[in-house]
Amino acid sequence: GNSFNVGPIEITSIDASSHFPGAVNYLISFQKTKIFIGWDIRNPPAENILNILTSDSHLAFLEANTMEDSETGHCSARAILSWAFKAQLRNIVLVHYSGFEDGSVLTWRKCQDMISSLAPQMKKEDGYKIIFGKQGDIFRFENGLWTF
C-alpha cells in the first residue's frame, strides 16, 4: 500500500506475500491511466485489493500460471478471470502461462481460443478485452481507450 513517485508517474505497491515472502504487485498511475501489474499471484488477490482496483485499472497484466486450479496453488486463468470480473477489470493480459502444471504446454492460439470458456461472463461485446500476452505485444492508450 505504499506509494511513491517517479516523475509524473505514481507507483503503489500491493502486498502479494501469499505467493512468497516479499512478493509485490504494482499499480502504476499516470494522469488518468492506471496499469495493474499482478505477476506474483498464487491465489486470487485478497478482497481488500478490490478497493484499490475496482473500476480504476485501465489495463491489468495478471499471472495465470495454469488454465485450471492445480495442487501447486498457482493462480489459474479461470480463477484470476473470475477475480478480474469482480474487480471490474476490462482490459486484461494474462501472463506467465507455462502449461507445465496442466500436464502439457498449449500453444498461444489454443490458450487464446480457451478464453471464452474460461470466462464466459466477460464477453467482447460487453467491452472486455482479454488476451494471453506474447513477446512483441504493443499496448497503446489513446482517447481514453486501450488498444492491443
N, C-alpha and C positions, 0 to 999 in steps of 0.2 A: 503493500500500500504506500510505499514511499515514492514521491515524485521528485524529478529533477529536470532541469532544462539544459538542452544543448542548442544554443542559439534560440531560434523561434520554436523549436520542437520540444514538447513536453513528453517525458517518458515516465510512466508509472509502473513500478514493479508489482507483481502479483505473485504471492506465495504459491508454489507448486511442489512443496516438500512432500506431498503424498507420493510423488514419483520417486524422489530420493532426496536426502537432506541437502538443502541449499538450492534446489531446483527453483527456477523463477520463470514466470511468463511476463510479457510486457504489453502494455497498452501505449501506443505511440500516437500523440495528438499533434496536429499541425493545422492551424486555422480551424476550419470546421470539419476536417477529415480525421478519422481515427482508424488505426490499424491494430488489431489484436494479434500478438504472436504467441501462440499456445503450443510450443513444441513439447514441453515436458509435462505431458498429461497421462498419468497412469489410470486414473478414473475420471469420469466427468467432473469438472470443477465444482467446488462447493457452492451452495445456494447463495452465499454472500457475494460471490463474484458476479452473480447475475445483476446485482445492484450497480456494479461498476460498468457492465457491458450492455445491459438491456437497451435496445434501440439506439445505441451510441456508436458501436463499432461499425464502420462502413465496410471494412474488409477484415476477414479473420483467417489466419493461417492456423490450422488445427491438426495436431498429431492424430493420425489414425493408423496405428501400427498393424492392425488386423481388420478383416471385414466384420467378423463376428466376435463376441466375447470369447476369451480363452483363459486357460488356467493361469497364465502368466500375469494376468491382471492389467495388461496394457489396454489402453482405451481402444475400443473398436470403432470402425467407421459408423456402424449403426448407432452405438451409444453416443458418440460425440455429435452426430447429426441430430439425434433426439434432444440432447442438451442445447445445441445451437438453435433449434426450433423454439425451445422455451426462452432462450436469451434473445429471441427475435433477430438473430443474425441472418442476413440475406445473401451476402457475398462471401462465399466460403471456398478456401483452397485447402484440400486435405493433403497433408504431407507426411513423410516418413514411413509410408507403407512398404513393407518388405516381403510379405507373403510367407515368411518363414514360419510364423505361428499358425497360419492357416493350413499348413501342410503342403502347399505348392505356391509358387510365385505366379501371380496373374499379370498379364500384360497391362499396360496403361489403358488400352482400349477396353479390355474386359472390365477393369476397375471402373472406368468411366460409364460403361453400359450398366453397371450394377447400381448406380446412384439412385435411380428411380425406385428400385426395390428396397434399398436401404433406408430411404427417407421419402415414402410416398406422400407424406403431408407437405413436402416442400417442392411445390410444382413451379416450373419455369414460368408458366403463365400468371402465377401469383407473385412474380418478382424475385424468385430465388435463383441465384447463380451458384452452382456447386461444381467444382472440378477437382480431380486429383492433379496436383501440381507435377510439373516435369521441368527438366532443365530447359532453360531458354524462354520460359513463360514471361510475358511482359504485362504489367498491370498499370493502367492509367486512370487517373481521376480527372474528369473534365465535366463541367456544367452540372456538378452535383451527382455524377454517376461514375461507377467503376466499369471499365471495360477490360475484359480478359477473355 
